[in-house]
């Protein structure tokens, strides 16, 4: 299970929501928790051998002081739950890249982040920092939207047979085993075009049987993975063009506290899986665990 959780934080309400879930996960997993504040590095506009202006120095000092205050607040929140937290700040021109590099250098196996703006137009735009981390991270990223539930009683996972999906299943089952969660495994099959449905009906429904059997086999594999670690798994497949919409609807219907999705594939699947994960992040209400 998770051994080292990285919590990028900037003191905003979104990052404080992420703090609560990161602390709880670290506590229940027995993981090390590190809070990271990235201070935006100022561009080097001075000529070689020149000196920084007073305004530059004041801006840098203020940013460092704000970072220290933010990290101290996170440490206080963690200690209130009995969790020690290592806090650090780094300067970098790209906060997203700094987070990914830090996670790699310090062997973090989970990144927990918050997203901003859950109302109006902002709801439909992921922050550039979150987007960059999701695209570049080689470890799972848990993104928190609204105020998260900390019970983790029910988890929904979207399975599709890709390598990323297989990794997501293992991650989901190990997480559920640690947290004592019930898992709902969902496979969403793209409907056949009408002309194909007619031809399939004439031929005895062989294509329909093949796609449903394939989906059921994937779900059976997920259920077996759950059985291996003592996790109860309910399964379902359905036909729809929008796996993101169906996943959100099923998560809401089952009262799930988290959605697990594969985030990367190969070839054209890479872009498709990322779009599905991004849509669930934009439109869902519960934390989303994206598995690379």
N, C-alpha and C positions, 0 to 999 in steps of 0.2 A: 504494500500500500504506500501512500505518499510518505516520503521521508523528509523532504525539504520543500516547504511552500514559500513562494515568493509573492509578496504583496506590494505592488507598485501603488503609491499613494500620493495625493496632492492636496489633501485637506478638504476636498469638496464633499458635499453630501453623498455623491455617488461612490467615492472612494471609502467613505465611512461605512456605507452599506457593505461594501466588499470586505472591509476590515472585520465586521461582525461575523461574516461567514467564514473568512480565512482563519480567524481565531478559533471558531468552533470546530472547523475541520481539523486544524492542527491539534487541538485538544483531544478530539476523539480518535485521531489516527496516531497520536503520539509522535507527531512530526515536528521538526525544527521550523520555526517561523522567522522569516526575514522581511522587514519592511524597507522598501526602497523609495527614495524621493529623488527624482531626476531634476536637477537645476539646469534650466536651459542655458547652454553655453552661448555667450555673446559672439557675434562674428568678429573675426580678426580684421577690423577695418583700419587699424593703425599701420603706418608704414613700418618696414623693418627697422628695428632699433628705436621705434617711437615708444611713447608711454601712454598708458590708459588715461582717459579723461577722468575728472572727478565724478562726473555723472555715471560713467561705466563702473567705477569702483563702488559708488553708493548703491547702484543697482545690483551688483553682484553680492555685496554684503547683505542687502535687504533680502535677496532671494535665499541666501544661505541661512539667514535667521528665520525666515518663514519655513524653510525646510526643516530646521531643527525643531521648531515649535510643532509642526505637523507630525513629525516622527515621535516626539515626546507624547503627544496625545494618543497615537497608536499604541505606544508602549504601555500607557496607562490603561487603555481599553483591554489590552491583552492580559496585563497583570490582574485586572479585576476578575478575569475568568481563570486565573491561576496559570496563565501561559507566559513564559518568558519570551521576549521578542528581541531579536537583534535588529537594530535600526542603522541605516547607512544612507548617505547621500552621495551622488556622483554628478559631475558636470558633463553634459553631452549636447551636441547640436540637435540630435534627434532622440527624443524621449523613448519612442517605440523601439528604435534600434538599441538604445542603452539597456532597456529591459530585457530584450532577447539575449544580448551579449552577457549581461549579468547572470541570467538564468543558466546559460551554458557554462560560464566560468566557475560558477559556484554549485554546479550539479543539482540545481532545483528541478524537481519533477512535477511541479504544478505551479501555474501562475494564476492568481486570483485578481480580477480587475472589475471595476465598476464602469457603467456607461452613463453618459449625461443625457438629460433631456428626454423625459418619457411622455411629453405632452406636445400637441400641435405638430408643426413640421419637424421639430427636432427629433421627434420619436422615430422618424424614418431615415435618420442619418446616424451611422456609427461614427464615433470619434476617430480621428485619423490615427491617434495613438493605438487605440484598440484594434483598428483595422490592420495596422502595420504589424502588431504583435501576432494577431491571428494568422497572417500570411507567412510570417517568418519563423515563428516559434516551432521548435522540434519537440516540445513537451505539451501536455494538455493545458488548455486555457479555460478557466471557469469565469464566465462573465455574468455579473449580477446586474439586473435592471432595477425593479422596484424593491421595496423592503423585503428581504428574503425570509422565508421560513427556515428555522434552524433545526427542524425535526428530521428532515430527510426520510420521511416514512415511505414515500413512493417516488420512484424514478422511472421515467419513460425513456426508452432508447429506440432510435430509428435505425433499422438494419436494412442493408441493400446488397450484401454479397461482395462488396469491394474489400480490398485489403484493409483500407482505413476502417471499414465497418467491423471487420474481424478484430482489429485492435481496440475499437471502441467497445465491443462486446466484453472483451476481457477486462478492460478498465472499468466498465460499468459494474460487472459482477463482483470484482474485487472491492470496489467502492461500496456497493450494496452490502456485501458481507461484513465489512467493517462498521458500517453505519446501521445495520439491521433493517435495511430497506426492502420493500416489495418492488419488483421490477415489472414493468409493462413493456414487452417487446412488440414493436410495430413495423410491419413491412407494407409499404405503399407501392402498388403496382400501377404502372402507366396504362391507362385503358387502350385497348386495341381500336384502330380506326373502324368506322362502321362497315366499310366494305370488307375488311378482314374478319369482322365478327360474323357477317353473313356467310362468307366462305367457310369459316371455321364451323359454323352451325351445320352447313351442308355436309361438311366432311366428318361430322360427329363430335365436334368440340375438342379435338386433339390439342390445338394451340392453347385453349383456355385451361385445359387440364395440365399442360406442361408449365405454364406460368404460375398457376396456383400451387402446383406441386413443388416448384422451385422455391416459391415464397415460404411455403410451409416447412420445407427442408431447412431454410435459413433460420426460421423461428425455432424449429426443433433443436438446431445447433445452439442457439442462444439459451434455450431452456436447459439443455444438457450442461452448458457452461455454468449456469446458475446452480444446477443440482450438485456440481462438483465442489462448490464452495458453500453449500447450504442456503442458497437464496431462492425464494419462491418467485417463479416467473410466470406471468400470464401472457398469452400471445394472441396476436390478431393480424390478419392481412386484409387489405381493402383496395379498391380501385379508385385512383384519382390522379389528376394531372399535377396536383400541388402537394407534394409530401410535406412541405413546411406548414401549410394551412391545416392539414390533417393532424400533424404532430401536435400543433398548438391546441387544436380542438380536443384531441384525446387526452392531452396532459391536463387540460382544464376539467374535462369530464371525470377523470380519475383522481383529481385533487393532487396531482404530482408536485413535488417540491423541486424537481430538477429534470432537465431534458438533456440527454446525452446524444451527440450527433457526430458522425465522421466528418472531418473538415477538409481532408485532402485525399485525392485519388491520383490516378495517372491519366495522361492524355486529356480528352474532353471531360472526363469525369471529375478531374481536379477542379475545373471552373464550376461545374454543376454543383458539386458537393459544397464548395465554398459559398455559392449563391444561396443554397438551401440553408446552410448554417447562418448566414448573414440575415436572411429573411426571418428565421426563427428568433434571432437576437433582436431584430428591430421590432417585431410584433408580439413576441411572447411576454409573459409576466413573471416567469420564474427563472432562476439561474440556468444558464446553458453551459454544459461542459463539452468543449470542442476538442476532439481527439485527432492529432495529426496523423 
